[in-house]
Amino acid sequence: MTYNRKYTNGEINVYWQPDLCVHAAICLSELPRVFNSRRKPWVDLSQADTGRIIEVVNECPTGALMFRWCDEARNEKEASHKLLKDETQIPLSVRNDKPAAATLADKDVATVKVKLQPNGPIVITGNYELEDERGNREQRAYSCSICRCGKSKSRPFCDGSHMG
């Protein structure tokens, strides 16, 4: 998977992969000055401090939002699970120097967290097993968004249909 949208404030670069986004809208509700879907471009990192932006990027349930420090030395020390560990994950159209890799950074989450999004999905993060109504079990690592409104065409997962 590669991240094909890049936004910067000079301190960090935030990358967005629209194909991973399920429109849980955490970024929009938590930091609307930075993430505003009615604005073009929809991300303006100058509207909040870097620490707060990283906190909200870390709340993204799917990994559609990730970041890297502009200072490469900080990337080596960072413990955030939404840090792009390897810049080969960033496509040539954004990087212009190396071929893109096909894998995401490893995610190491020890506990499971369940969060109800206001007017949105149930967001589950961690390493867990999901069992459907037929008893089929699926190992899941890191996150998913579960539909609460019944409109999703990919139930039980949220596809953002609640937004429209």
C-alpha positions as CSV (number, residue, x, y, z in Angstrom):
1,M,0.0,0.0,0.0
2,T,1.3,3.4,-0.8
3,Y,0.3,6.8,0.4
4,N,-0.5,9.1,-2.5
5,R,-1.4,12.4,-0.8
6,K,1.1,14.5,1.1
7,Y,0.6,17.5,3.3
8,T,3.4,19.3,5.3
9,N,3.9,22.0,7.9
10,G,7.7,21.9,7.6
11,E,8.0,19.8,10.8
12,I,6.0,16.7,9.7
13,N,4.5,15.3,6.5
14,V,1.1,13.8,6.8
15,Y,0.2,11.2,4.2
16,W,-3.3,10.1,3.2
17,Q,-4.4,7.0,1.4
18,P,-8.0,7.5,0.3
19,D,-8.5,3.8,-0.6
20,L,-8.1,3.0,3.1
21,C,-10.4,5.7,4.4
22,V,-13.8,4.5,5.7
23,H,-14.9,8.1,6.6
24,A,-15.1,7.4,10.3
25,A,-14.5,11.1,10.5
26,I,-12.4,11.1,13.6
27,C,-10.0,13.6,12.0
28,L,-12.9,15.9,11.0
29,S,-14.5,15.8,14.5
30,E,-11.3,16.0,16.5
31,L,-9.4,18.6,14.6
32,P,-11.7,20.4,12.1
33,R,-9.4,23.4,11.7
34,V,-6.8,21.0,10.1
35,F,-9.1,18.3,8.5
36,N,-12.0,19.9,6.7
37,S,-13.6,18.0,3.8
38,R,-15.4,21.1,2.5
39,R,-12.0,22.8,1.8
40,K,-9.5,22.2,-1.0
41,P,-7.0,20.9,-0.1
42,W,-8.9,19.3,2.8
43,V,-5.8,19.1,5.1
44,D,-4.1,22.3,6.3
45,L,-1.4,21.5,8.9
46,S,-0.7,25.2,9.7
47,Q,-4.0,25.2,11.7
48,A,-2.7,23.3,14.8
49,D,0.5,22.4,16.5
50,T,2.4,19.3,15.4
51,G,1.8,17.4,18.6
52,R,-2.0,17.7,18.3
53,I,-1.9,16.7,14.6
54,I,0.1,13.6,15.5
55,E,-2.5,12.7,18.2
56,V,-5.3,12.9,15.7
57,V,-3.4,11.0,13.0
58,N,-2.9,8.3,15.7
59,E,-6.6,8.1,16.2
60,C,-7.3,7.2,12.5
61,P,-8.8,3.7,12.7
62,T,-7.7,2.4,9.3
63,G,-4.2,3.8,8.9
64,A,-5.4,6.0,6.0
65,L,-3.6,8.8,7.7
66,M,0.1,8.4,8.6
67,F,3.0,10.8,9.2
68,R,6.8,11.2,9.0
69,W,9.0,13.8,10.6
70,C,10.8,16.0,8.1
71,D,13.9,15.6,10.3
72,E,14.9,12.0,9.4
73,A,16.7,11.6,12.8
74,R,13.4,12.0,14.6
75,N,11.9,9.2,12.5
76,E,14.4,6.8,14.1
77,K,13.4,7.7,17.7
78,E,9.6,8.0,17.2
79,A,7.4,5.4,19.0
80,S,4.1,6.4,17.3
81,H,2.2,3.6,15.6
82,K,1.2,5.9,12.8
83,L,4.7,6.8,11.8
84,L,5.7,5.6,8.4
85,K,8.8,3.7,9.4
86,D,10.1,3.3,5.8
87,E,9.8,6.1,3.3
88,T,9.7,3.5,0.5
89,Q,5.9,3.3,1.4
90,I,5.6,6.8,0.0
91,P,4.9,6.7,-3.8
92,L,7.2,8.2,-6.4
93,S,4.7,10.8,-7.2
94,V,5.2,12.2,-3.7
95,R,8.9,11.2,-3.0
96,N,10.5,11.4,-6.5
97,D,13.4,9.2,-5.5
98,K,12.8,5.5,-4.7
99,P,10.3,2.8,-5.8
100,A,7.3,2.4,-3.5
101,A,6.9,-0.7,-1.3
102,A,3.7,-2.7,-0.9
103,T,3.6,-3.0,2.9
104,L,2.5,-0.8,5.8
105,A,4.6,-0.1,8.9
106,D,4.2,-2.8,11.6
107,K,1.6,-1.9,14.2
108,D,2.3,-3.1,17.7
109,V,-0.8,-2.6,19.9
110,A,-1.0,-4.6,23.1
111,T,-4.6,-3.9,24.1
112,V,-8.0,-3.7,22.3
113,K,-9.8,-0.4,22.4
114,V,-13.5,0.1,21.3
115,K,-14.7,3.6,20.6
116,L,-18.2,4.8,19.6
117,Q,-17.8,7.6,17.1
118,P,-20.5,10.3,17.4
119,N,-22.9,9.7,14.4
120,G,-20.4,7.2,13.1
121,P,-19.0,3.7,13.4
122,I,-17.7,1.6,16.2
123,V,-13.9,1.8,15.9
124,I,-12.0,-1.2,17.2
125,T,-8.2,-1.0,17.5
126,G,-5.8,-3.7,18.7
127,N,-5.1,-7.3,17.9
128,Y,-8.4,-9.2,18.1
129,E,-10.6,-11.9,16.5
130,L,-13.9,-10.9,14.8
131,E,-16.7,-13.5,14.7
132,D,-19.7,-12.9,12.3
133,E,-23.3,-14.0,12.9
134,R,-22.5,-17.3,11.2
135,G,-19.7,-18.1,13.5
136,N,-17.0,-17.4,10.9
137,R,-13.9,-16.1,12.7
138,E,-11.4,-13.7,11.2
139,Q,-8.1,-12.6,12.9
140,R,-7.8,-8.9,12.7
141,A,-4.7,-6.9,13.5
142,Y,-4.9,-3.3,14.5
143,S,-8.2,-1.7,13.4
144,C,-11.6,-1.7,11.8
145,S,-14.7,0.3,11.8
146,I,-18.0,-1.5,12.4
147,C,-21.2,0.0,10.9
148,R,-23.9,1.2,13.3
149,C,-26.3,2.8,10.9
150,G,-27.0,-0.2,8.7
151,K,-26.3,1.7,5.4
152,S,-22.9,0.2,4.7
153,K,-22.6,-2.0,1.6
154,S,-19.7,-3.8,3.2
155,R,-21.3,-4.7,6.5
156,P,-20.3,-5.4,9.2
157,F,-17.7,-2.8,8.2
158,C,-18.3,0.9,7.8
159,D,-17.9,2.2,4.3
160,G,-18.8,5.8,5.1
161,S,-22.4,5.6,3.9
162,H,-23.5,7.3,7.1
163,M,-21.9,10.5,5.7
164,G,-24.3,10.9,2.8
